[in-house]
Amino acid sequence: MIAAIFAHNLNRELQMATWDRDRGTSEKRTPLWNFHELKWIRHRYIQRAGRLTAPQGNLTLTMSGNQAVKQGLFEFLDALKMAA
């Protein structure tokens, strides 16, 4: 149960750190962001076809040349660097 709570909170924090607010608040206090479900992020970024290679002795993750996925991954990594 605690692992599920941590995964949920990490998912929300990553989305809030990397994406701009979608709207303002109102009397109903709607959230400022339209959140994606964890399965959306898992399918889009984690369950991607890739291969670990070691060109010139450096371990590298090699993936397809999809620019949208590349940009999304770099946004998440940059947000993690800023949080650390």
C-alpha positions as CSV (number, residue, x, y, z in Angstrom):
1,M,0.0,0.0,0.0
2,I,2.8,2.4,0.9
3,A,4.6,1.7,-2.4
4,A,1.4,2.5,-4.3
5,I,1.0,5.8,-2.4
6,F,4.7,6.7,-3.2
7,A,4.2,5.9,-6.9
8,H,1.1,8.0,-7.0
9,N,2.7,11.0,-5.3
10,L,5.9,10.7,-7.4
11,N,3.8,10.6,-10.6
12,R,1.9,13.8,-9.5
13,E,5.1,15.6,-8.4
14,L,6.8,14.8,-11.7
15,Q,3.9,16.1,-13.7
16,M,3.6,19.3,-11.7
17,A,7.4,19.9,-11.9
18,T,7.6,19.4,-15.7
19,W,4.3,20.8,-17.1
20,D,2.8,24.2,-16.9
21,R,-0.4,24.8,-15.1
22,D,-3.5,24.2,-17.3
23,R,-5.9,26.5,-15.6
24,G,-6.6,28.7,-12.6
25,T,-8.6,27.8,-9.5
26,S,-12.3,28.4,-9.1
27,E,-14.9,28.1,-6.3
28,K,-15.0,24.3,-6.9
29,R,-11.2,24.2,-6.4
30,T,-10.3,22.2,-9.4
31,P,-6.7,21.1,-9.7
32,L,-4.3,23.4,-11.6
33,W,-3.1,20.6,-13.7
34,N,-4.8,17.9,-15.9
35,F,-3.0,14.8,-14.6
36,H,-2.3,11.8,-16.6
37,E,-2.7,8.3,-15.1
38,L,0.4,6.4,-14.1
39,K,-0.3,3.9,-16.8
40,W,0.0,6.7,-19.5
41,I,3.5,7.6,-18.3
42,R,4.5,3.9,-18.0
43,H,3.4,3.2,-21.6
44,R,4.8,6.3,-23.0
45,Y,8.2,6.4,-21.4
46,I,9.0,3.3,-19.4
47,Q,7.7,0.4,-21.6
48,R,9.6,1.6,-24.7
49,A,11.6,-0.7,-26.9
50,G,15.3,0.0,-26.3
51,R,18.6,-1.7,-26.0
52,L,21.5,-1.2,-23.6
53,T,24.7,-0.9,-25.6
54,A,28.3,-0.1,-24.7
55,P,29.8,1.9,-27.5
56,Q,33.4,2.9,-26.6
57,G,32.9,1.3,-23.2
58,N,30.1,3.7,-22.0
59,L,26.8,2.1,-21.1
60,T,24.1,3.8,-23.3
61,L,20.3,3.3,-23.6
62,T,19.5,3.2,-27.4
63,M,15.9,3.8,-28.4
64,S,14.0,4.8,-31.6
65,G,14.4,8.4,-32.8
66,N,10.9,9.6,-31.7
67,Q,11.4,13.3,-30.9
68,A,8.2,13.6,-28.7
69,V,9.4,10.8,-26.4
70,K,12.9,12.2,-26.3
71,Q,11.7,15.6,-25.3
72,G,9.4,14.1,-22.6
73,L,12.2,12.0,-21.1
74,F,14.5,15.0,-21.0
75,E,11.8,17.1,-19.3
76,F,11.4,14.5,-16.6
77,L,15.2,14.1,-16.1
78,D,15.7,17.8,-15.9
79,A,12.9,18.1,-13.3
80,L,14.6,15.3,-11.3
81,K,17.9,17.1,-11.4
82,M,16.4,20.3,-10.2
83,A,14.6,18.4,-7.3
84,A,17.8,16.7,-6.2
